[in-house]
Amino acid sequence: MEYVYIVECRDNTLYTGYTNDPARRIKEHNLGDGAKYTRGRGPVKLVYLEEFTDKSEAMKREYEIKQLSRSEKLKLIRNKKGDN
């Protein structure tokens, strides 16, 4: 499986990425081994996760989410939490 995720950084900014192992990736972000953006902004907290069977679909969705404004991302996060 492939995943698109959003993490909230310590400074309340949001970072979007994709991975095939969300737990490992979050750990990498928190150790400072993740994306350059999240270094120095940790710890990060996973706030959104989507699952895909295809890497290219996950990458397309990551791009779509990265094009959203902060308020649109927050709405996406709130709506996903409402699904539970």
N, C-alpha and C positions, 0 to 999 in steps of 0.2 A: 504494500500500500504506500501511497504518497500522500503527503499532508501539506496544507497551507495553514500557516498559523500567524497570529498576531500576539506579540508580547507587549506588556506595558513596562516601561523602564522606570527606574527610581525617580527620574525627573518628570514623570507622567507623560512622556512622549510615547508614541507607538511605533513598533517596528514590525514589518511583515516579511515573512520568508517562507520557504518550502523545504521539506525534508522527508526522508523515509523513516526517521526515528525521532519523534518529537521529544521524548524524555532525554535522549542523548543531546539533542540540539539545545534544549533549554539549559542543560548542565554546561554545555560549551559556552553559551552566552554568559552564564553566571560565573564561569571561571576566567572570562576575558578572552576565550579562544574562539568566540563566535564572530559575527560580523563586526567590521570596524565601527559601525554606528553604535553598537551596544557596548563596546569597550568603554569603561568608565561611567556607564549609565546603569550598571547593575546594582543590586540584583534585579533581574527581570521576572515578570510573572506572566504565565500563559493566560490569555484572556479570550482566545478564539482559536478554533481548530476545525478545519474541513478535511474530509477524507476523499481521496481519489484512487482509482485503480491504475491510472496512466500518468506517468511523469509529465508528459507534455500538457495534459489537461491541468495538472496542478500548477505548472509554470504559467500557463495562460491565466489562470485564476489569480495567482500571485500578482501578475502584472495588472490585472483589472483592479484588484484591491489597492495596489500602490497608487493608482490614478485617482482614488477617492480622496475627498477632503477629510480632515480629522473628524468633523461632525458626522460625515457619512460612515466613517469607520466605526465611530462610537455607536451609531444607530445599528449597524450590522452586528456589533458585539452584543448590544442589548437584545436584539431580535433573536439571535442564536441562543442566548441564555433563556429566553422565553420559551424556546422549543423544549427545554428539559422538563 
